[in-house]
Amino acid sequence: MPDNETQTSLRETLAQLKTPVEGAHGVESMTETEAGNYFVANYPPFSFWTKEAVPEVHRLLETEAPKDLPLGLYFHIPFCRKRCHFCYFRVYTDKNAGEIKAYLDAAIKEFEIYAAKPYLAGRKPKFVYFGGGTPSYLSVDQLNDLTGRMKDLMPWDETEEVAFECEPGTLTEKKLENIRKIGVTRLSLGVENFDDRILELNGRAHRSKEIERAYRFAKSLDFPQLNIDLIAGMIDETEDNWKRCVDKAISLDPECVTIYQMEVPYNTTIYKEMQASGKLTAPVANWPTKRRWVDYAFGEFEKAGYTVTSAYTVVKNPEKVKFVYRDYLWEGADLLPLGVASFGALGGIHLQNQADVGPYMMAIDKGESAIFRAYVTNEDERLIREFILQLKLGRTNAGYYRQKFGVDPLVRFAQPLAYLKDEGFISVEGDEIILSRDGLLQVDRLLHEFFLSHHRHARYT
Ligand code: SF4
């Protein structure tokens, strides 16, 4: 949680801020950035996952997994130097080395229990993802110890990608060399913005100098993939600032850039301040402005030789740069969630761990399950899930779903497809379902058209 001083300075900042972009607010209220989640990360929505479904995961773990079903590992590191004002994750900024060690020990114990289950025994991960929080917050020794123990339980010799999220200010040359040495193939730098004032206003811990230094080190180590994350529409961002960010990102020449549009979920500091001051609209650019900025970025990256490969990514060489974690996950792979609040999926069952570190560690300590909620999908929900997630790539092929599910999506989704076609967001050429650029820029909003009716308008938390 932010301290009182941070809270007060954010309050003052929000009170002083003018509309970030002239004319961008006060148009139609539905275009404003109001509180809530925009990004569709999974289907069915999390609010439908329940405690009652958890025993189904335990039943599944006593059975054997289908042969050739790919497996991935997600390991959650919930520590950060500072809590960003827009952050909606459960993160801890006050844990000492002993507490971090105890957490890592607990997550490894969780992994040991899973690795012995018939559903997982003998399987090897095709992909590993370290997310957070800030995985790069860990020290070199902690990282070596953690990854060594993980590999003892499930070797990484068949692993196609090891992805690792970093906060630039936590990286030293020595730590980066070590991250490369333990087998990380995709290093993702949470840059978000290059302007120190914007970084500070939004509560980020790092500054532009740290970005420069971390990026230069990382580049010299020749990671197979170096990604930088940007956010369009942070607090007080202007058109000029965004354009400078895009220029700067292009000049760094990364293999991959991920661009998010700023959203303000309910459990953020920004939302709490909105509540305290009785405001419904977040102090960030409205949705049309953010879409325009991402459109501008896509255009500039294309001019620089990049290809738009999803609603959020541009890559320099799409033949070489694949995002294995995303692609396996969106095609229904198993993902074993390790650590507090982690999300995963096993055999078509979605699951999430306890969201607070206290109950999480207590459960593991007692040798009990740390799973807090789950959802058993049916065949139709799995089809919808894969279809909407793959639409985020900008195009998907009906033949894939006919072969995998025995269902023609052109028939199953005839109604929403016709509607989105009429609106100019989608076109269908033979089996190819293609989003227009305008559709791609607001894909998360459009995906609700494919939801089962009782899943629409769900709170996405
Ligand atoms: S670095 Fe990421 S996880 Fe940590 S507080 Fe900021 S947004 Fe949240």
Residues whose N, C-alpha, C, O or C-beta is under 5 A from the ligand:
A	BS01	SF4	C80 K82 R83 C84 C87 F89 V91 G132 G133
